[in-house]
Amino acid sequence: MKRVTPTELRGNLYNLLDEILETGIPLEIERGGKRLQIVPVEKVDKLQRYIFKV
């Protein structure tokens, strides 16, 4: 997982977001000794919720 500071995030936001979308690897931001993550969210196909019997 890649880790950046808030300053790095601000200066390179769009490139970092594109990288997350391309690779699926979350980004970690450390601020004030605490960590945050930006993670891609997979869109769930509505049909995956149903069980089909054949």
ZALUM-929616 format. One record per residue (C-alpha): residue number from 1; x, y, z; residue in one letter. Coordinates in steps of 0.25 Angstrom, whole numbers, plus 5000, padded with zeros to 4 digits. Layout:
BEGIN
@pos->NUM	px->X	py->Y	pz->Z	code->A
...
//
This chain:
BEGIN
@pos->1	px->5000	py->5000	pz->5000	code->M
@pos->2	px->5005	py->5014	pz->4996	code->K
@pos->3	px->5006	py->5024	pz->5007	code->R
@pos->4	px->5006	py->5039	pz->5005	code->V
@pos->5	px->5005	py->5052	pz->5013	code->T
@pos->6	px->4993	py->5062	pz->5012	code->P
@pos->7	px->5003	py->5071	pz->5004	code->T
@pos->8	px->5006	py->5060	pz->4994	code->E
@pos->9	px->4992	py->5057	pz->4993	code->L
@pos->10	px->4988	py->5071	pz->4990	code->R
@pos->11	px->4999	py->5073	pz->4980	code->G
@pos->12	px->4996	py->5060	pz->4972	code->N
@pos->13	px->4982	py->5057	pz->4975	code->L
@pos->14	px->4977	py->5053	pz->4961	code->Y
@pos->15	px->4989	py->5045	pz->4958	code->N
@pos->16	px->4988	py->5037	pz->4971	code->L
@pos->17	px->4973	py->5035	pz->4969	code->L
@pos->18	px->4975	py->5030	pz->4955	code->D
@pos->19	px->4986	py->5020	pz->4960	code->E
@pos->20	px->4976	py->5015	pz->4971	code->I
@pos->21	px->4966	py->5012	pz->4960	code->L
@pos->22	px->4976	py->5006	pz->4951	code->E
@pos->23	px->4982	py->4997	pz->4961	code->T
@pos->24	px->4972	py->4995	pz->4971	code->G
@pos->25	px->4982	py->4997	pz->4982	code->I
@pos->26	px->4977	py->5006	pz->4994	code->P
@pos->27	px->4985	py->5019	pz->4997	code->L
@pos->28	px->4988	py->5022	pz->5011	code->E
@pos->29	px->4989	py->5037	pz->5016	code->I
@pos->30	px->4996	py->5040	pz->5030	code->E
@pos->31	px->4992	py->5052	pz->5037	code->R
@pos->32	px->4994	py->5056	pz->5051	code->G
@pos->33	px->4999	py->5042	pz->5055	code->G
@pos->34	px->4986	py->5036	pz->5049	code->K
@pos->35	px->4984	py->5029	pz->5036	code->R
@pos->36	px->4973	py->5030	pz->5026	code->L
@pos->37	px->4970	py->5021	pz->5013	code->Q
@pos->38	px->4965	py->5024	pz->5000	code->I
@pos->39	px->4960	py->5010	pz->4994	code->V
@pos->40	px->4953	py->5007	pz->4981	code->P
@pos->41	px->4939	py->5002	pz->4983	code->V
@pos->42	px->4934	py->4991	pz->4974	code->E
@pos->43	px->4921	py->4993	pz->4968	code->K
@pos->44	px->4912	py->4981	pz->4971	code->V
@pos->45	px->4904	py->4975	pz->4960	code->D
@pos->46	px->4890	py->4974	pz->4964	code->K
@pos->47	px->4888	py->4960	pz->4958	code->L
@pos->48	px->4899	py->4954	pz->4967	code->Q
@pos->49	px->4890	py->4956	pz->4979	code->R
@pos->50	px->4880	py->4945	pz->4973	code->Y
@pos->51	px->4882	py->4930	pz->4974	code->I
@pos->52	px->4877	py->4924	pz->4961	code->F
@pos->53	px->4873	py->4909	pz->4961	code->K
@pos->54	px->4875	py->4901	pz->4948	code->V
//
